[in-house]
Amino acid sequence: MNLKIRKILFASFLALLLTLTGTDAYSQCAMCRATVESNVGTGSGDKEPESEVGAGLNTGILYLMLAPYLLVGTLGYLWYRSSKKKRS
């Protein structure tokens, strides 16, 4: 078999394997979870309503999700640009 076809088959197999195998994951770190449970369970008092606690937590999660996407996007762009230069 051609080396290029082997690479594609290996990458496809690896992607399928990683897709089908998974583990349980919690959506929050331990500190975030403890903070939310204590604020929601006892009430946040006069400081801030529960909706602001949830909105702040969601904003933090989105902020933390941004870094891996930027990294993968940058690497993908650099790989694309490198392969385009090789073809030219």
MOPAC internal coordinates of N, CA, C and O (Angstrom, degrees):
PM7 1SCF
backbone

  N    0.0000 0     0.00 0     0.00 0    0    0    0
  C    1.4432 1     0.00 0     0.00 0    1    0    0
  C    1.5123 1   110.25 1     0.00 0    2    1    0
  O    1.2310 1   121.88 1   -28.15 1    3    2    1
  N    1.2796 1   114.01 1   151.85 1    3    2    1
  C    1.4493 1   120.95 1   178.90 1    5    3    2
  C    1.5363 1   109.72 1   -67.96 1    6    5    3
  O    1.2310 1   120.34 1   -34.74 1    7    6    5
  N    1.3107 1   116.95 1   145.26 1    7    6    5
  C    1.4648 1   121.89 1  -178.34 1    9    7    6
  C    1.5238 1   111.03 1   -62.33 1   10    9    7
  O    1.2310 1   120.19 1   142.58 1   11   10    9
  N    1.3206 1   117.25 1   -37.42 1   11   10    9
  C    1.4619 1   120.66 1  -179.47 1   13   11   10
  C    1.5340 1   110.76 1   -65.70 1   14   13   11
  O    1.2310 1   120.51 1   139.91 1   15   14   13
  N    1.3245 1   116.63 1   -40.09 1   15   14   13
  C    1.4600 1   120.38 1   178.72 1   17   15   14
  C    1.5315 1   110.34 1   -66.79 1   18   17   15
  O    1.2310 1   120.34 1   141.31 1   19   18   17
  N    1.3182 1   116.96 1   -38.69 1   19   18   17
  C    1.4728 1   120.75 1   177.64 1   21   19   18
  C    1.5248 1   110.62 1   -62.15 1   22   21   19
  O    1.2310 1   120.33 1   138.15 1   23   22   21
  N    1.3246 1   116.98 1   -41.85 1   23   22   21
  C    1.4656 1   120.38 1   179.27 1   25   23   22
  C    1.5196 1   110.76 1   -63.41 1   26   25   23
  O    1.2310 1   120.73 1   137.85 1   27   26   25
  N    1.3307 1   116.22 1   -42.15 1   27   26   25
  C    1.4641 1   120.05 1  -179.70 1   29   27   26
  C    1.5253 1   110.26 1   -65.94 1   30   29   27
  O    1.2310 1   120.22 1   136.84 1   31   30   29
  N    1.3277 1   117.19 1   -43.16 1   31   30   29
  C    1.4593 1   120.47 1   178.73 1   33   31   30
  C    1.5254 1   111.48 1   -64.11 1   34   33   31
  O    1.2310 1   120.27 1   138.68 1   35   34   33
  N    1.3190 1   117.09 1   -41.32 1   35   34   33
  C    1.4580 1   120.86 1   178.71 1   37   35   34
  C    1.5255 1   110.76 1   -63.97 1   38   37   35
  O    1.2310 1   120.12 1   135.83 1   39   38   37
  N    1.3283 1   117.37 1   -44.17 1   39   38   37
  C    1.4610 1   121.15 1   179.63 1   41   39   38
  C    1.5301 1   110.57 1   -64.40 1   42   41   39
  O    1.2310 1   120.56 1   140.37 1   43   42   41
  N    1.3263 1   116.53 1   -39.63 1   43   42   41
  C    1.4685 1   120.33 1   178.61 1   45   43   42
  C    1.5284 1   110.58 1   -65.85 1   46   45   43
  O    1.2310 1   120.46 1   136.54 1   47   46   45
  N    1.3144 1   116.72 1   -43.46 1   47   46   45
  C    1.4587 1   120.90 1   178.31 1   49   47   46
  C    1.5239 1   111.01 1   -62.66 1   50   49   47
  O    1.2310 1   120.45 1   136.40 1   51   50   49
  N    1.3133 1   116.74 1   -43.60 1   51   50   49
  C    1.4608 1   120.82 1   179.97 1   53   51   50
  C    1.5243 1   110.68 1   -64.56 1   54   53   51
  O    1.2310 1   120.10 1   137.89 1   55   54   53
  N    1.3305 1   117.41 1   -42.11 1   55   54   53
  C    1.4651 1   120.38 1   178.26 1   57   55   54
  C    1.5253 1   110.88 1   -63.47 1   58   57   55
  O    1.2310 1   120.33 1   137.95 1   59   58   57
  N    1.3239 1   116.98 1   -42.05 1   59   58   57
  C    1.4579 1   120.79 1   178.11 1   61   59   58
  C    1.5286 1   111.20 1   -64.17 1   62   61   59
  O    1.2310 1   120.68 1   137.43 1   63   62   61
  N    1.3111 1   116.30 1   -42.57 1   63   62   61
  C    1.4569 1   121.02 1   179.07 1   65   63   62
  C    1.5246 1   111.38 1   -62.31 1   66   65   63
  O    1.2310 1   120.41 1   134.74 1   67   66   65
  N    1.3212 1   116.83 1   -45.26 1   67   66   65
  C    1.4594 1   120.55 1   179.91 1   69   67   66
  C    1.5198 1   111.72 1   -68.61 1   70   69   67
  O    1.2310 1   120.13 1   150.45 1   71   70   69
  N    1.3184 1   117.36 1   -29.55 1   71   70   69
  C    1.4558 1   120.69 1   178.74 1   73   71   70
  C    1.5278 1   110.94 1   -72.06 1   74   73   71
  O    1.2310 1   120.51 1   140.01 1   75   74   73
  N    1.3168 1   116.63 1   -39.99 1   75   74   73
  C    1.4554 1   120.46 1  -175.62 1   77   75   74
  C    1.5222 1   113.68 1   -81.25 1   78   77   75
  O    1.2310 1   119.90 1   157.02 1   79   78   77
  N    1.3091 1   117.80 1   -22.98 1   79   78   77
  C    1.4610 1   119.96 1   178.04 1   81   79   78
  C    1.5164 1   108.39 1   -99.78 1   82   81   79
  O    1.2310 1   120.75 1   -45.92 1   83   82   81
  N    1.2724 1   116.18 1   134.08 1   83   82   81
  C    1.4571 1   119.78 1  -179.65 1   85   83   82
  C    1.5108 1   110.60 1  -152.21 1   86   85   83
  O    1.2310 1   121.34 1   -14.51 1   87   86   85
  N    1.3010 1   115.05 1   165.49 1   87   86   85
  C    1.4542 1   120.62 1   177.17 1   89   87   86
  C    1.5166 1   108.35 1  -127.08 1   90   89   87
  O    1.2310 1   121.07 1   -17.53 1   91   90   89
  N    1.3027 1   115.56 1   162.47 1   91   90   89
  C    1.4562 1   119.62 1   175.72 1   93   91   90
  C    1.5172 1   108.79 1   -72.24 1   94   93   91
  O    1.2310 1   120.99 1   -42.57 1   95   94   93
  N    1.2989 1   115.70 1   137.43 1   95   94   93
  C    1.4594 1   120.17 1  -179.99 1   97   95   94
  C    1.5247 1   108.72 1  -133.49 1   98   97   95
  O    1.2310 1   120.83 1   -37.01 1   99   98   97
  N    1.2967 1   116.03 1   142.99 1   99   98   97
  C    1.4470 1   121.06 1   175.01 1  101   99   98
  C    1.5170 1   107.95 1   -93.10 1  102  101   99
  O    1.2310 1   120.99 1   -32.22 1  103  102  101
  N    1.3196 1   115.72 1   147.78 1  103  102  101
  C    1.4484 1   119.31 1  -174.58 1  105  103  102
  C    1.5242 1   113.20 1   -82.73 1  106  105  103
  O    1.2310 1   120.31 1   172.46 1  107  106  105
  N    1.3103 1   117.01 1    -7.54 1  107  106  105
  C    1.4547 1   119.22 1  -176.52 1  109  107  106
  C    1.5268 1   109.92 1  -135.46 1  110  109  107
  O    1.2310 1   121.13 1   -27.56 1  111  110  109
  N    1.3151 1   115.45 1   152.44 1  111  110  109
  C    1.4573 1   118.86 1   173.39 1  113  111  110
  C    1.5247 1   108.80 1   -73.15 1  114  113  111
  O    1.2310 1   120.37 1   -12.26 1  115  114  113
  N    1.2917 1   116.90 1   167.74 1  115  114  113
  C    1.4665 1   121.24 1  -175.95 1  117  115  114
  C    1.5268 1   112.09 1   -62.61 1  118  117  115
  O    1.2310 1   120.04 1   140.62 1  119  118  117
  N    1.3233 1   117.54 1   -39.38 1  119  118  117
  C    1.4596 1   120.31 1  -178.82 1  121  119  118
  C    1.5239 1   111.40 1   -68.41 1  122  121  119
  O    1.2310 1   120.42 1   137.51 1  123  122  121
  N    1.3278 1   116.80 1   -42.49 1  123  122  121
  C    1.4647 1   120.11 1   179.04 1  125  123  122
  C    1.5213 1   110.34 1   -63.96 1  126  125  123
  O    1.2310 1   121.13 1   136.48 1  127  126  125
  N    1.3129 1   115.44 1   -43.52 1  127  126  125
  C    1.4595 1   120.12 1  -179.25 1  129  127  126
  C    1.5286 1   110.83 1   -62.35 1  130  129  127
  O    1.2310 1   120.23 1   136.14 1  131  130  129
  N    1.3177 1   117.16 1   -43.86 1  131  130  129
  C    1.4598 1   120.54 1  -179.90 1  133  131  130
  C    1.5250 1   111.14 1   -63.95 1  134  133  131
  O    1.2310 1   120.24 1   140.09 1  135  134  133
  N    1.3092 1   117.15 1   -39.91 1  135  134  133
  C    1.4659 1   121.07 1   179.40 1  137  135  134
  C    1.5160 1   111.03 1   -64.59 1  138  137  135
  O    1.2310 1   120.67 1   134.31 1  139  138  137
  N    1.3138 1   116.32 1   -45.69 1  139  138  137
  C    1.4650 1   119.85 1  -179.13 1  141  139  138
  C    1.5250 1   110.37 1   -66.27 1  142  141  139
  O    1.2310 1   120.19 1   137.40 1  143  142  141
  N    1.3266 1   117.24 1   -42.60 1  143  142  141
  C    1.4615 1   119.59 1   179.86 1  145  143  142
  C    1.5223 1   111.36 1   -62.95 1  146  145  143
  O    1.2310 1   119.85 1   140.11 1  147  146  145
  N    1.3220 1   117.89 1   -39.89 1  147  146  145
  C    1.4605 1   119.40 1  -179.46 1  149  147  146
  C    1.5276 1   111.32 1   -71.61 1  150  149  147
  O    1.2310 1   119.66 1   141.74 1  151  150  149
  N    1.3160 1   118.25 1   -38.26 1  151  150  149
  C    1.4645 1   120.74 1   179.25 1  153  151  150
  C    1.5203 1   111.73 1   -70.59 1  154  153  151
  O    1.2310 1   120.11 1   138.77 1  155  154  153
  N    1.3109 1   117.39 1   -41.23 1  155  154  153
  C    1.4582 1   120.26 1  -178.75 1  157  155  154
  C    1.5182 1   110.03 1   -76.46 1  158  157  155
  O    1.2310 1   120.47 1   141.50 1  159  158  157
  N    1.3434 1   116.70 1   -38.50 1  159  158  157
  C    1.4596 1   119.86 1  -177.01 1  161  159  158
  C    1.5181 1   112.84 1   -69.23 1  162  161  159
  O    1.2310 1   119.60 1   136.66 1  163  162  161
  N    1.3123 1   118.36 1   -43.34 1  163  162  161
  C    1.4650 1   121.66 1  -177.71 1  165  163  162
  C    1.5120 1   112.11 1  -100.12 1  166  165  163
  O    1.2310 1   120.37 1   173.16 1  167  166  165
  N    1.3123 1   116.90 1    -6.84 1  167  166  165
  C    1.4577 1   119.68 1  -174.66 1  169  167  166
  C    1.5040 1   108.92 1    84.11 1  170  169  167
  O    1.2310 1   120.71 1   -34.77 1  171  170  169
  N    1.2793 1   116.24 1   145.23 1  171  170  169
  C    1.4580 1   119.15 1  -176.27 1  173  171  170
  C    1.5187 1   111.96 1   -85.94 1  174  173  171
  O    1.2310 1   119.84 1  -178.07 1  175  174  173
  N    1.3186 1   117.92 1     1.93 1  175  174  173
  C    1.4572 1   120.41 1   176.33 1  177  175  174
  C    1.5159 1   110.94 1    73.74 1  178  177  175
  O    1.2310 1   121.14 1    31.53 1  179  178  177
  N    1.3254 1   115.43 1  -148.47 1  179  178  177
  C    1.4655 1   120.43 1  -178.05 1  181  179  178
  C    1.5253 1   112.38 1   -87.14 1  182  181  179
  O    1.2310 1   120.38 1   171.92 1  183  182  181
  N    1.3379 1   116.88 1    -8.08 1  183  182  181
  C    1.4644 1   119.96 1  -173.80 1  185  183  182
  C    1.5265 1   111.95 1   -66.28 1  186  185  183
  O    1.2310 1   120.42 1   123.63 1  187  186  185
  N    1.3253 1   116.81 1   -56.37 1  187  186  185
  C    1.4511 1   119.39 1  -178.59 1  189  187  186
  C    1.5201 1   110.23 1  -155.22 1  190  189  187
  O    1.2310 1   120.42 1   -35.29 1  191  190  189
  N    1.3171 1   116.81 1   144.71 1  191  190  189
  C    1.4668 1   118.70 1   178.58 1  193  191  190
  C    1.5175 1   111.58 1   -70.15 1  194  193  191
  O    1.2310 1   120.95 1   -18.56 1  195  194  193
  N    1.3327 1   115.79 1   161.44 1  195  194  193
  C    1.4639 1   121.24 1  -177.18 1  197  195  194
  C    1.5153 1   112.25 1   -61.46 1  198  197  195
  O    1.2310 1   119.74 1   147.61 1  199  198  197
  N    1.3297 1   118.11 1   -32.39 1  199  198  197
  C    1.4582 1   120.54 1  -178.55 1  201  199  198
  C    1.5264 1   111.22 1   -63.76 1  202  201  199
  O    1.2310 1   120.12 1   145.80 1  203  202  201
  N    1.3276 1   117.37 1   -34.20 1  203  202  201
  C    1.4654 1   119.81 1   178.23 1  205  203  202
  C    1.5242 1   111.20 1   -71.09 1  206  205  203
  O    1.2310 1   120.34 1   146.76 1  207  206  205
  N    1.3328 1   116.96 1   -33.24 1  207  206  205
  C    1.4624 1   120.19 1   176.77 1  209  207  206
  C    1.5147 1   109.24 1   -64.41 1  210  209  207
  O    1.2310 1   120.10 1   133.47 1  211  210  209
  N    1.3186 1   117.40 1   -46.53 1  211  210  209
  C    1.4642 1   121.55 1   178.68 1  213  211  210
  C    1.5135 1   112.24 1   -64.02 1  214  213  211
  O    1.2310 1   120.35 1   139.18 1  215  214  213
  N    1.3354 1   116.94 1   -40.82 1  215  214  213
  C    1.4670 1   120.43 1   179.41 1  217  215  214
  C    1.5243 1   110.47 1   -65.41 1  218  217  215
  O    1.2310 1   120.49 1   140.22 1  219  218  217
  N    1.3219 1   116.66 1   -39.78 1  219  218  217
  C    1.4666 1   119.50 1   178.16 1  221  219  218
  C    1.5170 1   111.91 1   -66.20 1  222  221  219
  O    1.2310 1   120.71 1   140.76 1  223  222  221
  N    1.3212 1   116.25 1   -39.24 1  223  222  221
  C    1.4615 1   120.25 1   177.97 1  225  223  222
  C    1.5243 1   110.83 1   -65.22 1  226  225  223
  O    1.2310 1   120.46 1   136.64 1  227  226  225
  N    1.3194 1   116.72 1   -43.36 1  227  226  225
  C    1.4653 1   120.09 1   178.42 1  229  227  226
  C    1.5254 1   112.01 1   -63.41 1  230  229  227
  O    1.2310 1   120.27 1   140.44 1  231  230  229
  N    1.3142 1   117.08 1   -39.56 1  231  230  229
  C    1.4600 1   120.54 1   177.39 1  233  231  230
  C    1.5241 1   110.68 1   -63.46 1  234  233  231
  O    1.2310 1   120.41 1   138.15 1  235  234  233
  N    1.3194 1   116.81 1   -41.85 1  235  234  233
  C    1.4650 1   120.71 1   177.84 1  237  235  234
  C    1.5115 1   112.33 1   -62.90 1  238  237  235
  O    1.2310 1   120.14 1   139.53 1  239  238  237
  N    1.3321 1   117.33 1   -40.47 1  239  238  237
  C    1.4597 1   121.03 1   178.78 1  241  239  238
  C    1.5270 1   110.04 1   -64.78 1  242  241  239
  O    1.2310 1   120.30 1   136.61 1  243  242  241
  N    1.3226 1   117.04 1   -43.39 1  243  242  241
  C    1.4680 1   120.06 1   178.43 1  245  243  242
  C    1.5257 1   111.40 1   -63.52 1  246  245  243
  O    1.2310 1   120.48 1   141.31 1  247  246  245
  N    1.3165 1   116.68 1   -38.69 1  247  246  245
  C    1.4605 1   120.89 1   178.02 1  249  247  246
  C    1.5308 1   110.96 1   -62.64 1  250  249  247
  O    1.2310 1   120.46 1   137.06 1  251  250  249
  N    1.3288 1   116.72 1   -42.94 1  251  250  249
  C    1.4618 1   120.57 1   179.53 1  253  251  250
  C    1.5249 1   111.94 1   -70.00 1  254  253  251
  O    1.2310 1   120.00 1   150.58 1  255  254  253
  N    1.3388 1   117.61 1   -29.42 1  255  254  253
  C    1.4647 1   120.94 1   178.44 1  257  255  254
  C    1.5284 1   112.01 1   -73.09 1  258  257  255
  O    1.2310 1   120.08 1   158.01 1  259  258  257
  N    1.3069 1   117.46 1   -21.99 1  259  258  257
  C    1.4606 1   121.44 1  -174.80 1  261  259  258
  C    1.5253 1   112.57 1   -66.89 1  262  261  259
  O    1.2310 1   119.76 1   141.25 1  263  262  261
  N    1.3204 1   118.06 1   -38.75 1  263  262  261
  C    1.4665 1   121.72 1  -175.09 1  265  263  262
  C    1.5299 1   113.53 1   -59.99 1  266  265  263
  O    1.2310 1   118.13 1   130.89 1  267  266  265
  N    1.3303 1   121.16 1   -49.11 1  267  266  265
  C    1.4711 1   119.02 1   179.60 1  269  267  266
  C    1.5257 1   112.98 1   -63.17 1  270  269  267
  O    1.2310 1   120.23 1   142.07 1  271  270  269
  N    1.3373 1   117.16 1   -37.93 1  271  270  269
  C    1.4574 1   119.44 1   179.31 1  273  271  270
  C    1.5332 1   111.45 1   -66.05 1  274  273  271
  O    1.2310 1   120.42 1   140.05 1  275  274  273
  N    1.3222 1   116.80 1   -39.95 1  275  274  273
  C    1.4599 1   119.39 1   176.69 1  277  275  274
  C    1.5198 1   111.45 1   -64.23 1  278  277  275
  O    1.2310 1   120.19 1   139.27 1  279  278  277
  N    1.3187 1   117.25 1   -40.73 1  279  278  277
  C    1.4547 1   121.70 1   179.66 1  281  279  278
  C    1.5269 1   111.33 1   -63.94 1  282  281  279
  O    1.2310 1   120.41 1   131.39 1  283  282  281
  N    1.3225 1   116.83 1   -48.61 1  283  282  281
  C    1.4607 1   120.57 1  -179.80 1  285  283  282
  C    1.5258 1   110.50 1   -65.65 1  286  285  283
  O    1.2310 1   120.03 1   139.50 1  287  286  285
  N    1.3120 1   117.56 1   -40.50 1  287  286  285
  C    1.4626 1   120.85 1   178.45 1  289  287  286
  C    1.5198 1   112.11 1   -63.12 1  290  289  287
  O    1.2310 1   120.47 1   137.51 1  291  290  289
  N    1.3246 1   116.70 1   -42.49 1  291  290  289
  C    1.4650 1   120.76 1   178.64 1  293  291  290
  C    1.5196 1   110.99 1   -64.72 1  294  293  291
  O    1.2310 1   120.39 1   134.69 1  295  294  293
  N    1.3174 1   116.86 1   -45.31 1  295  294  293
  C    1.4686 1   120.08 1   178.61 1  297  295  294
  C    1.5292 1   111.09 1   -63.22 1  298  297  295
  O    1.2310 1   120.07 1   139.76 1  299  298  297
  N    1.3222 1   117.47 1   -40.24 1  299  298  297
  C    1.4567 1   121.09 1   177.59 1  301  299  298
  C    1.5185 1   111.89 1   -62.83 1  302  301  299
  O    1.2310 1   120.56 1   137.16 1  303  302  301
  N    1.3239 1   116.54 1   -42.84 1  303  302  301
  C    1.4633 1   120.23 1   178.47 1  305  303  302
  C    1.5279 1   111.20 1   -64.72 1  306  305  303
  O    1.2310 1   120.26 1   135.88 1  307  306  305
  N    1.3235 1   117.10 1   -44.12 1  307  306  305
  C    1.4672 1   119.85 1   179.36 1  309  307  306
  C    1.5247 1   111.29 1   -64.32 1  310  309  307
  O    1.2310 1   120.47 1   142.39 1  311  310  309
  N    1.3240 1   116.70 1   -37.61 1  311  310  309
  C    1.4639 1   120.72 1   177.51 1  313  311  310
  C    1.5283 1   109.96 1   -65.61 1  314  313  311
  O    1.2310 1   120.30 1   136.20 1  315  314  313
  N    1.3210 1   117.04 1   -43.80 1  315  314  313
  C    1.4648 1   121.67 1   178.72 1  317  315  314
  C    1.5275 1   110.43 1   -61.44 1  318  317  315
  O    1.2310 1   120.42 1   133.81 1  319  318  317
  N    1.3177 1   116.81 1   -46.19 1  319  318  317
  C    1.4664 1   121.03 1  -179.09 1  321  319  318
  C    1.5256 1   111.20 1   -63.84 1  322  321  319
  O    1.2310 1   120.42 1   141.15 1  323  322  321
  N    1.3315 1   116.80 1   -38.85 1  323  322  321
  C    1.4640 1   121.03 1   179.17 1  325  323  322
  C    1.5236 1   110.84 1   -66.43 1  326  325  323
  O    1.2310 1   120.29 1   136.86 1  327  326  325
  N    1.3263 1   117.04 1   -43.14 1  327  326  325
  C    1.4618 1   119.38 1  -179.75 1  329  327  326
  C    1.5218 1   111.41 1   -69.29 1  330  329  327
  O    1.2310 1   120.47 1   148.83 1  331  330  329
  N    1.3282 1   116.70 1   -31.17 1  331  330  329
  C    1.4683 1   120.80 1   177.47 1  333  331  330
  C    1.5260 1   110.72 1   -68.10 1  334  333  331
  O    1.2310 1   120.43 1   141.98 1  335  334  333
  N    1.3451 1   116.79 1   -38.02 1  335  334  333
  C    1.4716 1   120.54 1   178.61 1  337  335  334
  C    1.5187 1   110.69 1   -68.06 1  338  337  335
  O    1.2310 1   120.10 1   143.10 1  339  338  337
  N    1.3331 1   117.42 1   -36.90 1  339  338  337
  C    1.4669 1   120.49 1  -179.88 1  341  339  338
  C    1.5162 1   111.61 1   -65.60 1  342  341  339
  O    1.2310 1   120.45 1   144.38 1  343  342  341
  N    1.3306 1   116.75 1   -35.62 1  343  342  341
  C    1.4725 1   120.99 1   179.72 1  345  343  342
  C    1.5195 1   112.16 1   -71.22 1  346  345  343
  O    1.2310 1   120.56 1   149.81 1  347  346  345
  N    1.3110 1   116.53 1   -30.19 1  347  346  345
  C    1.4759 1   120.11 1  -176.77 1  349  347  346
  C    1.5068 1   112.87 1   -78.91 1  350  349  347
  O    1.2310 1   120.10 1   180.00 1  351  350  349

